[in-house]
Amino acid sequence: MKILVIDDEPGLRQTVSMVLSEEGYQVNAASDGEEGLVRAAEIEPDIILCDVRMPRLPGIEFLERYRASGGAALVIVMTAYGGTELAIEAMKKGAYDYLPKPFAADQLVLTLKKAQEREALRREVRRLRTEVRADRKFGEIIARAPAMTRALETASKVARHPSPVLVTGETGTGKELVARLIHRESERSDAPFLAINCGAIPENLLESELYGHVKGSFTGADRDKVGIFEEADGGTVFLDEIGDMPLSLQVKLLRTLQEGEVRRVGDARTRTVDVRVLSATNKNLEKEIKEESFRRDLFYRLAVVIIHLAPLRQRKEEIPPLIRHFVDRYSEKLDVDIQGVDADAMQLLQDYTWPGNVRELENTVERAIVLADGDRITAADLPEQIRSPVRAFDQPELLEDELSVKKHGAALERRLIKRALERTGGNKTRAAELLELSSRALLYKIRDYGLD
């Protein structure tokens, strides 16, 4: 903590500086109020000790000019015997406390400790107010980085309009949360919000999930089924991983967006629906368009507004508040008393690159809470890839006497899939998200590499 001592007595400046330096404070000094204003602007102290009676610029005038310039440090005035009235006047003008001269070293230190506690409390209140404002504005989404704040402000603005929105970003960045935010702040908030992952459902079932079917339209269709578009009538449909939607269904979706009509599988009749379509992808759809795996006309229909979510490694200032949020959530959910994260563990969590983004961070915090022995998460409670990020995994061994790039690529891919399955406890859906593969593609690769 930085302390500025302003007094015209050299002996007092030296004594006070020596006492406070021994207590661990960073001390600077000035010989009068004019010099004190200059030094305060240079070093931005946390606390100022200022004599009331000084030549050139007395203490009260210093205080007035310091506050007028925007100075926010706590000011403690020092006054000689008989100067109590001046000290009280200084406190009315914004001083925190006063010290009557002469004062003992322990009296000086005690006064500063009290001021330090007040300053720490004031900063904590300011931080909590900032977090409350942000959390109230964006619901469950914590935003501190400018890029994330801008993205969520855009989401709040576009929520009032019926335009389709495409949310882009890596797996685990919170794309569905943003879609839910848009729905919650829209005029459709009282109507259904239905989400479907286009990459997690086999192609032959996806059409039925979206549009429904009539009895007898295919083997196993033993009754009529209402699709998501009809169920969400008046509300919002969120199409996650839209880049994995088969081309045959893209044509049908385009018609739904253009005409507001749906047709169940096996039905000759069309039905009118009123839904807002939000979509998300971790793919580069413009690249997919060039490769003719995604329709350009559908892209323009879906992407009237594009909101991009930066990966967690580019907004690391959000890691500590996210950790606090997840610690509070899972401590309550798991009924355990975890107070927080110790310094070493927090440093490891901030240094890690988070390839799985916020979803991986949430998973890591929940796991650490389950494993923690005390009331704080320690480094020992974290996964090995966070405690020891540089591993042989990052530099896979070459296949002996084999120079084929294709074969080495397959070997690395197999190791990545195996690692993802281990990390997720065999959960293929979550493993596919970490690997940035569709669920169908992952199932094929698991079978091909003999990992099932």
C-alpha positions in Angstrom: 0.0 0.0 0.0 1.3 3.4 -1.0 1.4 6.2 1.6 2.2 9.9 0.9 3.4 11.9 3.9 3.1 15.7 3.6 4.7 17.8 6.3 7.1 20.8 6.5 9.1 19.3 9.4 12.0 17.2 7.9 12.4 15.3 11.2 8.7 14.2 11.3 8.8 13.2 7.7 11.9 11.0 8.3 10.5 9.4 11.5 7.1 8.6 10.0 8.7 7.3 6.8 11.0 5.0 8.8 8.2 3.6 11.0 5.8 2.9 8.1 8.5 1.4 5.9 9.3 -1.1 8.7 5.6 -2.0 8.7 5.8 -2.8 5.0 4.2 0.3 3.5 5.6 2.0 0.4 6.3 5.6 1.6 6.8 8.8 -0.3 7.1 12.3 1.2 6.5 16.0 0.3 7.5 19.1 2.2 4.4 21.2 1.6 0.9 21.1 0.0 2.0 22.3 -3.4 4.6 19.5 -3.7 2.1 17.1 -2.2 -0.4 17.8 -5.1 2.4 17.0 -7.6 3.5 13.8 -5.8 -0.1 12.6 -5.4 -0.7 12.9 -9.1 2.5 11.0 -9.8 2.2 8.1 -7.5 -1.6 7.9 -6.8 -1.3 6.9 -3.1 -3.8 4.9 -1.2 -3.6 7.0 2.0 -2.2 10.5 2.5 -0.9 11.8 5.9 -1.1 15.6 5.7 -0.2 18.3 8.2 -2.9 21.0 8.7 -0.5 24.0 9.2 2.0 24.3 6.4 3.6 27.2 4.4 2.5 27.8 0.8 -0.5 25.5 0.9 -2.1 24.6 4.2 -3.6 21.2 4.8 -7.3 22.2 4.3 -6.6 24.0 1.0 -4.5 21.0 -0.1 -7.5 18.7 0.7 -9.9 20.9 -1.3 -7.7 21.1 -4.4 -6.8 17.4 -4.2 -10.5 16.4 -4.1 -11.3 18.9 -6.9 -8.7 17.2 -9.1 -10.3 13.8 -8.7 -8.0 12.5 -6.0 -9.6 9.5 -4.2 -7.1 8.5 -1.5 -8.1 8.5 2.1 -6.6 11.6 3.8 -5.6 11.7 7.5 -4.7 15.1 8.8 -2.0 15.7 11.4 -2.5 18.6 13.8 -0.5 20.0 16.7 -2.0 20.6 20.2 -4.9 23.1 20.1 -5.7 22.4 16.4 -8.7 20.2 16.9 -11.1 22.7 15.3 -9.0 22.7 12.1 -8.9 18.9 12.1 -12.7 18.7 12.4 -13.1 21.3 9.6 -10.8 19.1 7.5 -13.0 16.0 8.2 -16.1 18.0 7.1 -14.3 18.6 3.8 -13.6 14.9 3.2 -10.7 13.9 5.5 -11.0 10.4 6.9 -9.5 10.9 10.4 -6.9 13.0 12.3 -3.8 12.4 14.4 -3.0 14.9 17.2 0.7 15.7 17.4 2.9 14.4 19.0 1.8 10.8 18.4 3.4 7.5 19.2 4.5 5.0 16.6 1.8 2.4 17.6 -0.9 5.1 17.4 0.2 6.0 13.9 0.2 2.4 12.8 -3.2 1.6 14.4 -4.7 4.7 12.6 -3.4 3.5 9.3 -4.5 -0.1 9.8 -8.1 1.2 10.4 -7.9 3.3 7.3 -6.5 0.4 5.3 -9.4 -1.8 6.4 -11.9 0.9 5.4 -10.3 1.3 2.0 -10.3 -2.5 1.4 -14.0 -2.6 2.4 -14.8 0.3 0.0 -13.0 -1.4 -2.9 -14.9 -4.7 -2.2 -18.2 -2.9 -2.1 -17.4 -1.1 -5.4 -16.4 -4.5 -7.0 -19.6 -6.2 -5.8 -21.7 -3.3 -7.1 -20.1 -3.7 -10.5 -20.7 -7.4 -10.5 -24.3 -7.0 -9.4 -24.9 -4.5 -12.2 -23.3 -6.8 -14.8 -25.1 -9.9 -13.6 -28.4 -8.2 -13.5 -28.0 -6.9 -17.0 -26.8 -10.1 -18.6 -28.5 -12.8 -16.4 -26.3 -15.7 -15.7 -23.6 -14.5 -18.1 -20.5 -12.9 -16.5 -18.9 -10.3 -18.7 -15.9 -8.3 -17.9 -13.8 -8.2 -21.1 -14.8 -5.4 -23.5 -15.3 -7.8 -26.4 -17.8 -9.9 -24.3 -19.6 -6.8 -23.0 -20.1 -5.5 -26.5 -21.4 -8.9 -27.7 -23.9 -9.0 -24.9 -25.0 -5.4 -25.4 -25.6 -6.3 -29.0 -27.6 -9.3 -27.9 -29.8 -7.1 -25.6 -30.4 -4.6 -28.5 -31.3 -7.1 -31.1 -33.6 -8.9 -28.6 -36.3 -6.3 -29.2 -36.5 -7.1 -32.9 -37.6 -10.3 -34.7 -34.5 -10.6 -36.9 -32.6 -13.9 -37.0 -29.3 -14.0 -35.1 -26.3 -16.2 -35.7 -24.0 -16.6 -32.6 -20.5 -17.8 -33.5 -17.6 -18.9 -31.3 -15.6 -21.9 -30.1 -17.3 -24.8 -28.3 -18.0 -23.9 -24.7 -18.0 -20.1 -25.0 -21.7 -19.7 -24.0 -23.5 -19.5 -27.3 -26.8 -21.0 -26.0 -26.7 -18.7 -22.9 -26.6 -15.8 -25.3 -29.5 -17.2 -27.3 -31.5 -17.6 -24.1 -30.6 -14.0 -23.1 -32.0 -12.8 -26.5 -35.2 -14.8 -25.9 -35.6 -13.7 -22.3 -35.3 -10.0 -23.2 -37.6 -10.3 -26.3 -41.4 -9.9 -26.6 -41.5 -13.7 -26.9 -40.1 -14.3 -23.4 -43.4 -15.8 -22.1 -43.5 -18.3 -25.0 -41.4 -21.5 -25.4 -37.7 -21.5 -26.0 -36.7 -24.8 -27.6 -33.1 -25.8 -28.5 -31.8 -28.6 -30.7 -28.2 -29.6 -31.5 -28.1 -30.2 -35.3 -24.9 -32.2 -35.0 -26.0 -34.5 -32.2 -29.0 -36.2 -33.9 -28.7 -38.6 -36.8 -29.8 -37.1 -40.2 -32.8 -39.5 -40.6 -34.2 -38.3 -37.2 -33.3 -34.7 -37.3 -36.0 -33.8 -39.8 -38.6 -35.5 -37.6 -37.4 -33.7 -34.5 -37.7 -30.3 -36.3 -40.8 -30.8 -38.3 -42.6 -33.8 -36.8 -44.2 -36.7 -38.7 -47.5 -38.4 -39.3 -48.3 -41.9 -38.3 -47.0 -44.5 -40.7 -44.7 -42.1 -42.6 -41.7 -44.4 -41.8 -40.9 -47.6 -39.9 -41.5 -46.9 -36.2 -43.8 -43.9 -36.8 -46.6 -45.4 -34.8 -48.3 -42.1 -34.0 -48.3 -38.5 -35.1 -45.4 -36.3 -33.7 -45.3 -32.6 -33.4 -42.0 -31.0 -34.3 -40.0 -28.4 -32.5 -41.1 -25.6 -34.9 -44.8 -26.3 -34.1 -44.1 -26.7 -30.3 -42.3 -23.3 -30.2 -45.1 -21.5 -32.1 -45.0 -17.9 -30.8 -41.6 -18.4 -29.3 -38.0 -19.1 -30.2 -36.2 -22.0 -31.8 -32.4 -22.3 -31.2 -30.5 -24.3 -33.8 -27.2 -25.2 -32.2 -24.3 -26.3 -34.5 -26.2 -25.2 -37.5 -23.1 -25.9 -39.6 -23.7 -29.6 -39.2 -27.2 -29.6 -40.7 -27.4 -31.8 -43.8 -27.9 -30.0 -47.1 -31.2 -31.7 -47.7 -32.6 -30.2 -44.5 -31.1 -26.8 -45.2 -33.4 -26.4 -48.2 -36.4 -27.2 -46.0 -35.2 -24.8 -43.3 -34.8 -22.0 -45.9 -38.5 -22.4 -46.9 -39.5 -22.2 -43.2 -37.6 -19.0 -42.8 -39.0 -17.5 -46.0 -42.6 -18.6 -45.8 -43.2 -19.3 -42.1 -44.5 -22.8 -43.0 -43.7 -26.3 -41.9 -44.7 -29.7 -43.2 -44.5 -32.8 -41.1 -42.7 -35.8 -42.6 -45.2 -37.9 -44.6 -47.8 -35.1 -44.6 -49.2 -33.3 -47.6 -50.5 -30.4 -45.6 -48.4 -27.4 -44.6 -48.9 -25.5 -41.3 -48.1 -21.9 -40.5 -45.9 -21.1 -37.6 -44.6 -17.9 -35.9 -41.2 -18.6 -34.6 -38.0 -16.6 -34.2 -34.9 -18.6 -35.3 -31.6 -18.2 -33.5 -28.7 -20.3 -34.5 -25.1 -21.0 -33.5 -22.0 -22.6 -34.9 -18.3 -23.1 -34.1 -17.6 -23.5 -37.8 -16.5 -20.9 -40.4 -19.7 -20.9 -42.4 -18.2 -18.8 -45.2 -15.6 -21.6 -45.6 -18.4 -24.2 -45.6 -20.2 -22.2 -48.3 -17.0 -22.3 -50.5 -16.8 -26.0 -49.9 -20.5 -26.3 -50.9 -21.5 -27.9 -47.6 -23.6 -25.0 -46.5 -26.1 -22.9 -48.6 -25.2 -19.3 -49.2 -28.9 -18.2 -49.3 -29.6 -19.9 -46.0 -26.5 -18.2 -44.4 -27.9 -14.8 -45.3 -31.3 -15.7 -43.9 -29.8 -16.9 -40.6 -27.1 -14.2 -40.2 -29.0 -11.0 -40.3 -27.1 -10.2 -37.1 -23.9 -12.0 -36.2 -22.7 -12.0 -32.6 -19.2 -13.5 -32.0 -18.1 -14.8 -28.6 -14.3 -14.6 -28.0 -12.7 -17.7 -26.5 -11.9 -17.6 -22.7 -8.2 -17.4 -23.4 -8.8 -14.0 -24.9 -10.8 -12.7 -21.9 -8.8 -14.0 -18.9 -10.1 -11.1 -16.7 -13.3 -13.1 -16.5 -11.7 -16.2 -15.1 -11.7 -15.1 -11.4 -15.4 -14.0 -11.3 -16.4 -17.1 -13.3 -14.6 -19.3 -10.7 -16.4 -17.5 -7.8 -19.7 -18.0 -9.6 -19.1 -21.7 -10.1 -17.8 -22.2 -6.6 -20.9 -20.7 -5.2 -23.2 -22.7 -7.5 -21.7 -26.1 -6.9 -21.0 -25.6 -3.2 -24.7 -25.1 -2.8 -25.7 -27.8 -5.3 -23.3 -30.4 -3.7 -23.9 -29.2 -0.2 -20.3 -28.6 0.7 -18.6 -25.7 2.3 -16.0 -24.4 -0.2 -15.0 -20.8 0.5 -12.9 -20.2 -2.6 -9.6 -21.0 -4.4 -6.1 -20.6 -2.9 -3.5 -18.4 -4.6 -1.5 -21.2 -6.3 -4.6 -22.9 -7.7 -5.9 -19.5 -9.0 -2.7 -18.8 -10.8 -2.8 -22.2 -12.5 -6.4 -21.6 -13.5 -5.5 -18.2 -15.0 -2.4 -19.5 -16.8 -4.3 -22.4 -18.5 -5.4 -21.9 -22.1 -8.9 -23.4 -21.7 -9.5 -25.2 -25.0 -13.0 -26.1 -23.8 -13.6 -22.5 -22.8 -16.2 -21.7 -20.0 -17.8 -25.1 -20.2 -14.4 -26.7 -19.4 -13.8 -24.2 -16.6 -17.2 -25.1 -15.0 -16.4 -28.8 -15.3 -13.0 -28.2 -13.6 -14.5 -26.3 -10.7 -17.2 -28.9 -10.1 -14.6 -31.7 -10.1 -12.3 -29.7 -7.8 -15.1 -29.1 -5.3 -15.8 -32.9 -5.2 -12.1 -33.7 -4.6 -11.3 -30.9 -2.2 -10.4 -31.9 1.4 -10.5 -28.5 3.0 -12.6 -25.4 2.6 -10.6 -24.1 -0.4 -9.7 -25.5 -3.7 -5.9 -26.2 -4.0 -3.6 -27.0 -6.9 -3.8 -30.7 -5.9 -7.5 -30.7 -6.6 -7.0 -29.6 -10.3 -6.6 -32.0 -13.3 -3.1 -32.9 -14.4 -3.3 -31.0 -17.7 -3.8 -27.8 -15.7 -1.2 -28.6 -13.0 1.3 -29.8 -15.7 0.3 -28.2 -19.0 3.5 -29.1 -20.8 3.3 -32.8 -21.5 4.4 -35.4 -24.0 0.9 -35.1 -25.2 1.8 -31.7 -26.8 4.6 -33.4 -28.8 3.4 -36.8 -29.8 6.0 -39.4 -30.5 6.8 -40.2 -34.2 5.8 -43.6 -35.5 9.0 -45.6 -35.9 10.3 -45.8 -39.5 7.2 -44.1 -40.7 7.2 -40.7 -42.6 3.6 -40.7 -43.8 2.0 -37.4 -42.7 -1.4 -39.0 -43.1 -0.5 -41.9 -40.7 1.0 -39.5 -38.1 -2.1 -37.3 -38.3 -4.3 -40.3 -37.7 -2.2 -41.3 -34.6 -2.5 -37.8 -33.2 -6.3 -37.8 -33.9 -6.7 -41.1 -32.1 -4.8 -39.7 -29.0 -6.9 -36.6 -29.0 -10.1 -38.6 -29.1 -8.9 -40.9 -26.4 -7.9 -38.0 -24.2 -11.3 -36.3 -24.7 -13.1 -39.4 -23.7 -11.0 -39.8 -20.6 -11.5 -36.2 -19.6 -15.3 -36.4 -20.0 -15.6 -39.8 -18.3 -16.8 -41.4 -21.6 -19.5 -38.8 -22.3 -19.4 -38.8 -26.1 -21.5 -35.7 -26.5 -19.2 -33.6 -24.3 -16.1 -35.2 -25.9 -17.4 -34.2 -29.4 -17.7 -30.6 -28.1 -14.2 -30.5 -26.8 -12.9 -32.0 -30.1 -15.0 -29.7 -32.2 -16.5 -32.6 -34.0 -20.2 -33.5 -34.7 -21.4 -36.4 -32.6 -21.9 -38.5 -35.8 -18.3 -37.9 -36.9 -17.0 -38.8 -33.4 -18.9 -42.1 -33.4 -17.4 -43.1 -36.7 -13.9 -42.2 -35.6 -14.3 -44.1 -32.3 -15.3 -47.2 -34.2 -12.5 -46.8 -36.8 -9.8 -46.3 -34.1 -11.2 -49.2 -32.0 -11.9 -47.0 -29.0 -15.4 -48.3 -28.4 
